[in-house]
Amino acid sequence: MPQSIQNGQILRDRYKIREQIGQGGTGSIYLAEDTRLEGRLCALKEVEHNQALPAQFIEQAREQFFREASVLARLDHPNLPKVSDFFSEGPRDYLVMDYVPGKDLRERMLEARRNKTFLSENEVLRWAVQLADALNYLHSQDPSIIHRDIKPSNLKITPSGLIKLVDFGLVKIMALDEVTITIIQGQGTALFTPLEQYGGDDAHTDARADIFSFGATLYNLLTNEPPAEARKRFLDTRSLTRPREINPNISPRVEKAILWAMSLHPDDRPKSVIEFREALLGKQDVPERADLRQSSFEIPAFSIFPQEMIAGITAIGLFVLGLVTTLLKL
């Protein structure tokens, strides 16, 4: 996706663009100077809606963006960047957040891999406790807020060691009396996305989707390897390598907790992020059934069709089912 705004350009007579610092399915992220507050840097998250959609859907998406941005602007937590403003410029919407300096956890993991070592479990657990606190705060809001794009590159560590969960491009506000239509392009990074997050209607996505992505993120950080995609595991549960087979320094307790969080069916995961945190720290027992080789979604390994064909049919089926459900509710 080409850069939509140029370095030096000023948005809303206030935010002077320095450079593009990130890019995703919904648009770009820019580092900008706040010209009204000298010395303040901020991050502008760009949301570009799919212009191929009918006008009424785009209007719904923009209304949804402003509702959700106003909710995010009220959040106040040390592990979340502060949202200070939101506005539109032409067909694009922008969310203004504090700029968080420092490396993201993907960079830290890649450094360990280049050095042919692993991040220490104790260090990763310290990060996990902070992330759990931030997610519990989001999930406890009324209505609940689901991040839906947890991954190592969306977790930055400040020079003081504080973890910040950034990029609210796919956030979902769990309003009970509304149907949320995923019109913003992108549904999260496939390697960290649960099955229920695929499709056009994510009305059934709840806090357990973040728990899945949380577990997949810890898997990646502790093994230097991304986990197998949920769609691939749907076809063959054996495609997911256990973390201790890659990094034997991982404790059995932590491995069991991660695998529990990464269960394919939401009902098989921890009920809350606090329950997952307690399992990671050994304060909560992991159910014996939390074994990813015995999944509620498991199907026979043999088939008269190639697995690639089944994967395609499965993805299309999930999308069509979500779209039909959405249209019926309109």
LINNOR-V313196 format. One record per residue. N is the residue number from 1. RES is the residue in one letter. D_CENTER is the distance of its C-alpha to the mean C-alpha in Angstrom with 2 decimals. Layout:
BEGIN
((N | RES | D_CENTER) (N | RES | D_CENTER))
END
This chain:
BEGIN
((1 | M | 20.14) (2 | P | 22.99) (3 | Q | 22.76) (4 | S | 23.66) (5 | I | 25.18) (6 | Q | 27.46) (7 | N | 27.84) (8 | G | 30.29) (9 | Q | 29.56) (10 | I | 29.45) (11 | L | 27.31) (12 | R | 28.59) (13 | D | 31.54) (14 | R | 29.47) (15 | Y | 26.58) (16 | K | 27.99) (17 | I | 25.62) (18 | R | 25.98) (19 | E | 23.68) (20 | Q | 20.50) (21 | I | 18.05) (22 | G | 14.97) (23 | Q | 14.29) (24 | G | 11.74) (25 | G | 12.27) (26 | T | 12.92) (27 | G | 15.24) (28 | S | 15.99) (29 | I | 15.65) (30 | Y | 19.13) (31 | L | 20.95) (32 | A | 23.70) (33 | E | 26.72) (34 | D | 27.48) (35 | T | 31.14) (36 | R | 32.03) (37 | L | 30.99) (38 | E | 32.43) (39 | G | 30.42) (40 | R | 27.06) (41 | L | 24.17) (42 | C | 21.07) (43 | A | 17.97) (44 | L | 17.97) (45 | K | 14.85) (46 | E | 16.41) (47 | V | 15.59) (48 | E | 17.94) (49 | H | 18.66) (50 | N | 20.04) (51 | Q | 23.73) (52 | A | 24.91) (53 | L | 24.04) (54 | P | 26.90) (55 | A | 27.55) (56 | Q | 27.02) (57 | F | 23.43) (58 | I | 22.72) (59 | E | 24.48) (60 | Q | 22.41) (61 | A | 19.15) (62 | R | 20.63) (63 | E | 21.86) (64 | Q | 18.47) (65 | F | 17.05) (66 | F | 19.94) (67 | R | 19.68) (68 | E | 16.08) (69 | A | 16.89) (70 | S | 19.90) (71 | V | 18.03) (72 | L | 15.67) (73 | A | 18.92) (74 | R | 20.34) (75 | L | 17.83) (76 | D | 19.39) (77 | H | 17.90) (78 | P | 18.61) (79 | N | 15.11) (80 | L | 13.77) (81 | P | 15.27) (82 | K | 17.81) (83 | V | 17.57) (84 | S | 21.22) (85 | D | 21.75) (86 | F | 20.72) (87 | F | 22.98) (88 | S | 23.70) (89 | E | 25.59) (90 | G | 26.91) (91 | P | 24.35) (92 | R | 21.36) (93 | D | 19.68) (94 | Y | 18.69) (95 | L | 16.89) (96 | V | 18.69) (97 | M | 17.23) (98 | D | 18.82) (99 | Y | 18.71) (100 | V | 17.57) (101 | P | 19.90) (102 | G | 19.53) (103 | K | 17.73) (104 | D | 14.13) (105 | L | 13.76) (106 | R | 13.64) (107 | E | 17.00) (108 | R | 18.29) (109 | M | 17.57) (110 | L | 19.25) (111 | E | 22.16) (112 | A | 22.70) (113 | R | 22.73) (114 | R | 25.23) (115 | N | 27.32) (116 | K | 27.25) (117 | T | 25.99) (118 | F | 22.98) (119 | L | 21.24) (120 | S | 23.05) (121 | E | 21.75) (122 | N | 22.99) (123 | E | 21.11) (124 | V | 17.75) (125 | L | 18.57) (126 | R | 19.41) (127 | W | 15.97) (128 | A | 14.55) (129 | V | 16.94) (130 | Q | 15.79) (131 | L | 12.08) (132 | A | 13.46) (133 | D | 15.64) (134 | A | 13.11) (135 | L | 11.06) (136 | N | 14.54) (137 | Y | 15.57) (138 | L | 12.92) (139 | H | 13.58) (140 | S | 17.26) (141 | Q | 17.63) (142 | D | 19.94) (143 | P | 18.41) (144 | S | 15.25) (145 | I | 12.05) (146 | I | 8.74) (147 | H | 5.66) (148 | R | 3.81) (149 | D | 1.11) (150 | I | 2.89) (151 | K | 5.74) (152 | P | 9.33) (153 | S | 9.79) (154 | N | 7.70) (155 | L | 10.00) (156 | K | 13.52) (157 | I | 16.68) (158 | T | 19.59) (159 | P | 23.17) (160 | S | 23.83) (161 | G | 21.17) (162 | L | 18.85) (163 | I | 15.08) (164 | K | 13.18) (165 | L | 9.52) (166 | V | 9.55) (167 | D | 8.54) (168 | F | 8.56) (169 | G | 9.14) (170 | L | 7.39) (171 | V | 8.29) (172 | K | 10.70) (173 | I | 13.91) (174 | M | 15.45) (175 | A | 18.98) (176 | L | 21.25) (177 | D | 23.76) (178 | E | 21.67) (179 | V | 20.10) (180 | T | 16.88) (181 | I | 17.17) (182 | T | 14.38) (183 | I | 16.51) (184 | I | 14.16) (185 | Q | 13.87) (186 | G | 10.83) (187 | Q | 8.58) (188 | G | 5.64) (189 | T | 7.14) (190 | A | 9.76) (191 | L | 10.25) (192 | F | 7.17) (193 | T | 7.27) (194 | P | 9.95) (195 | L | 13.09) (196 | E | 13.15) (197 | Q | 10.33) (198 | Y | 12.77) (199 | G | 15.64) (200 | G | 16.78) (201 | D | 16.61) (202 | D | 13.70) (203 | A | 16.21) (204 | H | 15.77) (205 | T | 12.08) (206 | D | 12.27) (207 | A | 11.24) (208 | R | 11.69) (209 | A | 8.61) (210 | D | 6.71) (211 | I | 9.77) (212 | F | 9.50) (213 | S | 6.30) (214 | F | 8.23) (215 | G | 11.25) (216 | A | 10.27) (217 | T | 9.40) (218 | L | 12.81) (219 | Y | 14.43) (220 | N | 13.74) (221 | L | 14.97) (222 | L | 18.00) (223 | T | 19.11) (224 | N | 18.42) (225 | E | 17.47) (226 | P | 14.34) (227 | P | 14.54) (228 | A | 16.03) (229 | E | 14.01) (230 | A | 14.13) (231 | R | 16.52) (232 | K | 18.77) (233 | R | 18.87) (234 | F | 19.79) (235 | L | 22.88) (236 | D | 23.67) (237 | T | 22.30) (238 | R | 24.25) (239 | S | 21.92) (240 | L | 19.71) (241 | T | 21.64) (242 | R | 21.84) (243 | P | 20.63) (244 | R | 24.20) (245 | E | 25.65) (246 | I | 23.92) (247 | N | 24.25) (248 | P | 27.08) (249 | N | 26.63) (250 | I | 23.72) (251 | S | 25.32) (252 | P | 25.68) (253 | R | 24.27) (254 | V | 20.91) (255 | E | 20.80) (256 | K | 21.58) (257 | A | 18.90) (258 | I | 16.15) (259 | L | 17.67) (260 | W | 17.90) (261 | A | 14.22) (262 | M | 13.67) (263 | S | 16.35) (264 | L | 16.06) (265 | H | 17.43) (266 | P | 15.70) (267 | D | 19.19) (268 | D | 19.46) (269 | R | 16.62) (270 | P | 17.24) (271 | K | 17.87) (272 | S | 16.13) (273 | V | 14.13) (274 | I | 17.64) (275 | E | 19.10) (276 | F | 16.65) (277 | R | 17.49) (278 | E | 21.14) (279 | A | 21.03) (280 | L | 19.70) (281 | L | 22.58) (282 | G | 25.12) (283 | K | 25.77) (284 | Q | 24.59) (285 | D | 25.86) (286 | V | 23.67) (287 | P | 25.21) (288 | E | 27.31) (289 | R | 25.83) (290 | A | 22.38) (291 | D | 23.30) (292 | L | 21.13) (293 | R | 24.38) (294 | Q | 25.36) (295 | S | 22.68) (296 | S | 23.17) (297 | F | 21.94) (298 | E | 24.28) (299 | I | 26.83) (300 | P | 29.98) (301 | A | 29.70) (302 | F | 32.67) (303 | S | 32.67) (304 | I | 35.02) (305 | F | 32.17) (306 | P | 30.26) (307 | Q | 26.77) (308 | E | 25.44) (309 | M | 27.14) (310 | I | 25.74) (311 | A | 22.16) (312 | G | 22.88) (313 | I | 24.58) (314 | T | 21.81) (315 | A | 19.17) (316 | I | 21.79) (317 | G | 22.72) (318 | L | 19.29) (319 | F | 19.08) (320 | V | 22.71) (321 | L | 22.40) (322 | G | 19.59) (323 | L | 21.66) (324 | V | 24.84) (325 | T | 23.45) (326 | T | 22.32) (327 | L | 25.76) (328 | L | 27.62) (329 | K | 26.07) (330 | L | 26.89))
END
